[in-house]
């Protein structure tokens, strides 16, 4: 299939130069790049966040029944104004 692709001038010059050095046509270089880009998408694994939770008994005794403002005050106690 014939199609038109617009490239920036500097990319086109660089691509043509690279293709010539490698003994490729610009067409084959573009095809190779497209195939590589698309195959990478298929191999990409779905991101899974590792479970890094810890076992414990929840909050320490002084904070078990505290509201968030009390916990936040404790975090910043002695750090600034």
Buried (B, 14 or more C-beta within 10 A) or exposed (E): EEEEEEEEEEEEEEBBEEBEEEEBEBEEBBEEEEEEEEEEEEEEEEEEEEEEEEEEEEEEEEEEEBEEEEEEEEEEEEEEE
